[in-house]
Amino acid sequence: MRLTYPVSDATLGALTEQLRPLLVQAEKILANPRHGDFAKWKAALDNLPATARVTRLNQATVTLGEVLADQQALKQQLMGLHPWRKGPLNLGGVAIDCEWRSDWKWQRLQDHISDLTGQRVLDIGCGNGYFGWQMLGAGAELVVGIDPSLLFVMQYFACQHFAGTKPTNLVLPLGIEDLPKSLTGFDSVFSMGVLYHRRSPIEHLQQLHRLIRPGGQVILETLVIAGNEQQALVPKDRYARMRNVWFIPSSKALVNWMQRLGFVDIRCVDECPTSLDEQRSTEWMRFESLRESLDSSDPNLTIEGYPAPRRVIVIAHKENKS
Ligand SMILES: C[S@@+](CC[C@H](N)C(=O)[O-])C[C@H]1O[C@@H](n2cnc3c(N)ncnc32)[C@H](O)[C@@H]1O
């Protein structure tokens, strides 16, 4: 399988000049990958059987490809890309029950976002691109997802093997730090599950503000604590066994930060604890999951003694000065 992004200028539209170098950079990274398991993942992709390419959107399970005859062989190939974290997906008739019921997050936000019809969207920390397919289902013309995890990018290419060619969902092996400061003009920018991994949440929010066009929307999803405008948790070390967690604000503090940075029309559209049904170990993600990250005698606490994961969805806009 060729690990390339054959996208026309017409699809990239007004963003062509800005995005073309990023596509080149992404292809270079995949041509010279730095991961010990890459050859194994590539072999799994190369062994996927030929199939009719079909995309079925607007349903909880992103369903790609026609049902193939040898389901057992296909399942084995797809298992070569374990662990599958974001789904549910169905590829060539094989149901992939991922660690996360990401469709629940999509359900919580889909009725609150502005219409994506015809939009060019950026999804930062997009994982395997599950949400990108949902965004296409909601009418987006182009979704540019970025995620530095090469395994998730390979899972995306497995999806792409089964998918129809239009509209376009991309997952590039890039981190937010790879985006040039001058990049701007997206109609919508999603940042879900990323803010708490950033050392400087304020810089992350400033970057989101820069990336959207005037009048465009940001959809921000992140961990929060209960608390007032001035409160945020900075874990001493790990949070729910995760390394690299920096700031977990209250939703009021988060709105305050966003107001100060110039976002307008800021709405918290959902806030809820993460349930053991939404994030769990499955056949397709056999490692430990949320259950093992919580205090076994008090599920309201993480094993480190912090409040258990609770997440907010905030939608905000950049002022349209015209
Ligand atoms: C908690 S997951 C969230 C995935 C998805 N957006 C969701 O909401 O389910 C965080 C994702 O951010 C990615 N990530 C980590 N560092 C990143 C960076 N510097 N830039 C962009 N994405 C990053 C991880 O690989 C991971 O897929």
PDBQT file of the ligand as one rigid body, heavy atoms in Angstrom, charges set to zero:
ROOT
HETATM    1  C1  LIG A 401      -6.666  11.492  24.419  1.00  0.00    +0.000 C 
HETATM    2  S1  LIG A 401      -6.315  11.207  22.732  1.00  0.00    +0.000 S 
HETATM    3  C2  LIG A 401      -7.713  12.000  21.967  1.00  0.00    +0.000 C 
HETATM    4  C3  LIG A 401      -8.087  11.435  20.636  1.00  0.00    +0.000 C 
HETATM    5  C4  LIG A 401      -9.357  12.001  20.022  1.00  0.00    +0.000 C 
HETATM    6  N1  LIG A 401      -9.180  13.397  19.638  1.00  0.00    +0.000 N 
HETATM    7  C5  LIG A 401     -10.513  11.864  20.954  1.00  0.00    +0.000 C 
HETATM    8  O1  LIG A 401     -11.056  12.872  21.382  1.00  0.00    +0.000 OA
HETATM    9  O2  LIG A 401     -10.902  10.746  21.264  1.00  0.00    +0.000 OA
HETATM   10  C6  LIG A 401      -5.009  12.374  22.429  1.00  0.00    +0.000 C 
HETATM   11  C7  LIG A 401      -4.410  12.247  21.043  1.00  0.00    +0.000 C 
HETATM   12  O3  LIG A 401      -3.507  13.317  20.848  1.00  0.00    +0.000 OA
HETATM   13  C8  LIG A 401      -2.382  12.815  20.176  1.00  0.00    +0.000 C 
HETATM   14  N2  LIG A 401      -1.241  13.720  20.437  1.00  0.00    +0.000 N 
HETATM   15  C9  LIG A 401      -0.250  13.580  21.347  1.00  0.00    +0.000 A 
HETATM   16  N3  LIG A 401       0.622  14.596  21.224  1.00  0.00    +0.000 NA
HETATM   17  C10 LIG A 401       0.178  15.388  20.224  1.00  0.00    +0.000 A 
HETATM   18  C11 LIG A 401       0.672  16.574  19.599  1.00  0.00    +0.000 A 
HETATM   19  N4  LIG A 401       1.794  17.129  20.018  1.00  0.00    +0.000 N 
HETATM   20  N5  LIG A 401      -0.037  17.114  18.590  1.00  0.00    +0.000 NA
HETATM   21  C12 LIG A 401      -1.187  16.543  18.154  1.00  0.00    +0.000 A 
HETATM   22  N6  LIG A 401      -1.693  15.399  18.711  1.00  0.00    +0.000 NA
HETATM   23  C13 LIG A 401      -1.022  14.842  19.721  1.00  0.00    +0.000 A 
HETATM   24  C14 LIG A 401      -2.201  11.412  20.725  1.00  0.00    +0.000 C 
HETATM   25  O4  LIG A 401      -1.425  10.589  19.862  1.00  0.00    +0.000 OA
HETATM   26  C15 LIG A 401      -3.639  10.952  20.849  1.00  0.00    +0.000 C 
HETATM   27  O5  LIG A 401      -4.097  10.306  19.688  1.00  0.00    +0.000 OA
ENDROOT
TORSDOF 0
